[in-house]
């Protein structure tokens, strides 16, 4: 199964992350197959969702990396 890891810089442009960011991120996570695995890392199972989350982070001034991985069983 292919996974997309979105890793973002949680400091963003300001000292504190805006509350709006968390509300928007939560709505994306609730409506898709994605989950937060660490404070600043999210795993997604669809490329479209990973790009959507990355764009949200960029809108708030964060640096973002998307890493692709495959799970081997």
C-alpha positions as CSV (number, residue, x, y, z in Angstrom):
1,X,0.0,0.0,0.0
2,X,1.4,3.4,-1.0
3,X,1.5,6.1,1.7
4,X,2.3,9.8,1.5
5,X,3.9,11.4,4.5
6,X,3.3,15.2,4.9
7,X,5.9,16.7,7.2
8,X,5.6,20.4,8.0
9,X,7.5,22.9,10.0
10,X,5.1,23.5,12.9
11,X,6.5,27.0,13.8
12,X,5.2,28.5,10.5
13,X,5.5,32.3,10.2
14,X,4.5,33.2,13.8
15,X,5.4,32.1,17.3
16,X,2.0,30.3,17.6
17,X,0.1,28.3,15.0
18,X,-3.2,30.0,14.2
19,X,-6.3,28.2,15.5
20,X,-7.8,28.4,12.0
21,X,-5.1,26.1,10.7
22,X,-6.1,23.4,13.2
23,X,-9.8,23.7,12.4
24,X,-9.1,23.4,8.7
25,X,-6.7,20.5,9.2
26,X,-9.1,18.7,11.4
27,X,-11.9,19.0,8.8
28,X,-9.6,17.5,6.1
29,X,-8.5,14.7,8.4
30,X,-12.1,13.9,9.5
31,X,-13.3,13.7,5.9
32,X,-10.5,11.5,4.4
33,X,-8.3,8.5,5.1
34,X,-5.5,10.5,6.7
35,X,-4.2,10.5,10.2
36,X,-1.8,12.5,12.3
37,X,1.1,10.3,13.4
38,X,3.2,13.0,15.1
39,X,2.9,16.6,16.1
40,X,4.0,17.8,12.6
41,X,3.6,14.7,10.5
42,X,0.5,13.3,8.8
43,X,0.2,10.1,6.8
44,X,-2.2,10.0,3.9
45,X,-3.3,7.2,1.6
46,X,-4.2,9.3,-1.4
47,X,-1.9,11.8,-3.2
48,X,-4.8,14.3,-3.6
49,X,-5.3,14.6,0.2
50,X,-1.5,14.9,0.8
51,X,-1.4,17.8,-1.7
52,X,-4.4,19.4,-0.1
53,X,-2.8,19.3,3.4
54,X,0.5,20.5,2.0
55,X,-1.2,23.5,0.3
56,X,-3.0,24.3,3.6
57,X,0.4,24.3,5.4
58,X,2.0,26.5,2.7
59,X,-0.9,29.0,3.0
60,X,0.0,29.5,6.7
61,X,3.7,29.9,5.9
62,X,5.1,26.5,6.8
63,X,7.8,24.6,5.0
64,X,6.5,21.3,3.7
65,X,7.9,18.0,2.5
66,X,5.9,15.1,1.0
67,X,7.6,11.8,1.2
68,X,6.2,8.7,-0.6
69,X,6.6,5.3,0.9
70,X,5.4,1.8,0.2
71,X,4.4,-0.6,3.0
72,X,5.8,-4.1,2.6
73,X,4.1,-7.0,4.3
